[in-house]
Amino acid sequence: MNAKQQWLVCFDTDHIKQYLFATNRLKEIRGGSALLSSLDQQRKKEFESRYGEQNIVYSAGGGAAVLVSTEQEARDLIAETERDFHAATITVSITGAYVRADALSGTFGAEMTRASRELRRAKTAKAELSILPIEPYLRLCSSCGQHPAVQQADDGSGDWLCQACYKKRKLGGAKGFFAEFVEWADPTIWTGDTLPKDLDHIGLVSSPPGYVGFIALDGNHIGDLLSEMKTVEGYHEFSTGLWSLTKEQTFTALKKHGRPRNGIAPFEIILIGGDDVLLITAADTAIEVALAIAAGFEQHSPDQVLKPGGLEGEREKLTMAGGVVLAHADFPIPAMHALAEDLQKSAKRLCAEQGYQTGAIDFQVVSGSDTDLDTLREAIPHHRPYTLAQLRKLLKHVRQLKAADLPMSQLQAMYQALFEGEVNAQLASIATLGYLGRSTDKTRYDRLKAFFAEFGVKFDGQLPPWDDELGKRRGQRTSALTDLVELYPFVSAKGGTE
């Protein structure tokens, strides 16, 4: 590290997800994602060329940090980067801030924390208008409905679009993260022709037909680790390893669960940034993909992130929290994203309760138009969210019950009774177990009883389906039966996580 490099400049893209989900069109979401990814790559190459790779602290996921020689150079770099980024995206901005820093102090994490505070102040001080004022005689964009329409789309739709949506739609054919995945995975299996045109194409090859899954994953409690960094090199190795691990595990999960169906890749990669992942998949692979990514991230984080960053003594491993929405393909994508982020927050609370020693995933099946998580779960005695280990067990029981051909009608009868009071739910569960127990083949009985036992029913005078221990902690009735029945149609009997 050159001791003359004493000014630390940090950048962060503003409102990335708001930009990506400004419209409900997959083509424009894909175009926006491809544009942001391209700008990330260009910025990294330019910074490395200008300042040398050794002075790039990190550059990925919509952010960057670089060491420069003078304060004037820092100011000029911020002005140039902010100007060029806004010119490229039209409606989204990037914010820069700088501090004087001693790269050789041995406490570089503290220097980065100071710079991050300055960056937050700069982002707050911007106070830019998110929506331009529209005069009565101006036409709103047909897609986002937020900005003035300036140009008619040339795709035959007849839509009048704002500059940002026009640009995103033009780039909608770009492969973006999908091109990287294809090159990494197998270009003979996935090709440009397998890229889904819209959510209906993913729903077409999903099971049950017409449904998709929206996945939002994020690393847990990682920011606090960064302040412990001692050197620029350690910070660089940590951030590079984090980005690589997240992308690698995402690609690995999609390679296993995302093989083309009827010539269509059953997924869309919206965003991979640092420890942040947004995906859309076929409904029957969504839980499997989310679980695979979170588990792989946790398993490989010690060797690929913590050790290279010199933090193996600070934490045993890194974990992820995730939200998965299972909804019909015509459900609005921005609404799916908002609900998935609420589920992710729910999972993060469980991770915090577990001391961040495990990842967790929450999921929700949406069958109507409601998008508020509290409303969707009102009076529903569920077990969610699940730690990764618990979710594996739930999937195992779903697959075993499916393999035993347990009639959905029997599960549905127990499920309906959950909403008819504690005693009715117990009577329905005991009646189902009694019916199955009278059969010559006890397989269904054994597997249903094993499911109840796995999720808190002790059968020592305690009657299914209630988990009394978890219910006492939450102060309300809970049962994993709700989750099993709701997830049942979206899990393949063959599985893939055991």
Secondary structure as GFF3:
##gff-version 3
##sequence-region A 1 498
A	DSSP	beta_strand	7	13	.	.	.	ID=ss1
A	DSSP	alpha_helix	16	20	.	.	.	ID=ss2
A	DSSP	alpha_helix	26	51	.	.	.	ID=ss3
A	DSSP	three_ten_helix	53	55	.	.	.	ID=ss4
A	DSSP	beta_strand	56	60	.	.	.	ID=ss5
A	DSSP	beta_strand	63	68	.	.	.	ID=ss6
A	DSSP	alpha_helix	71	89	.	.	.	ID=ss7
A	DSSP	beta_strand	94	100	.	.	.	ID=ss8
A	DSSP	alpha_helix	108	126	.	.	.	ID=ss9
A	DSSP	beta_strand	151	152	.	.	.	ID=ss10
A	DSSP	beta_strand	160	161	.	.	.	ID=ss11
A	DSSP	alpha_helix	163	170	.	.	.	ID=ss12
A	DSSP	three_ten_helix	171	173	.	.	.	ID=ss13
A	DSSP	alpha_helix	177	184	.	.	.	ID=ss14
A	DSSP	three_ten_helix	192	194	.	.	.	ID=ss15
A	DSSP	alpha_helix	199	204	.	.	.	ID=ss16
A	DSSP	beta_strand	211	219	.	.	.	ID=ss17
A	DSSP	alpha_helix	223	226	.	.	.	ID=ss18
A	DSSP	alpha_helix	232	257	.	.	.	ID=ss19
A	DSSP	beta_strand	267	273	.	.	.	ID=ss20
A	DSSP	beta_strand	276	282	.	.	.	ID=ss21
A	DSSP	alpha_helix	283	301	.	.	.	ID=ss22
A	DSSP	pi_helix	302	306	.	.	.	ID=ss23
A	DSSP	beta_strand	320	328	.	.	.	ID=ss24
A	DSSP	alpha_helix	333	353	.	.	.	ID=ss25
A	DSSP	beta_strand	360	365	.	.	.	ID=ss26
A	DSSP	alpha_helix	373	376	.	.	.	ID=ss27
A	DSSP	beta_strand	386	387	.	.	.	ID=ss28
A	DSSP	alpha_helix	388	403	.	.	.	ID=ss29
A	DSSP	alpha_helix	408	417	.	.	.	ID=ss30
A	DSSP	three_ten_helix	418	420	.	.	.	ID=ss31
A	DSSP	alpha_helix	422	437	.	.	.	ID=ss32
A	DSSP	alpha_helix	443	454	.	.	.	ID=ss33
A	DSSP	alpha_helix	468	474	.	.	.	ID=ss34
A	DSSP	alpha_helix	480	487	.	.	.	ID=ss35
A	DSSP	three_ten_helix	488	490	.	.	.	ID=ss36
###
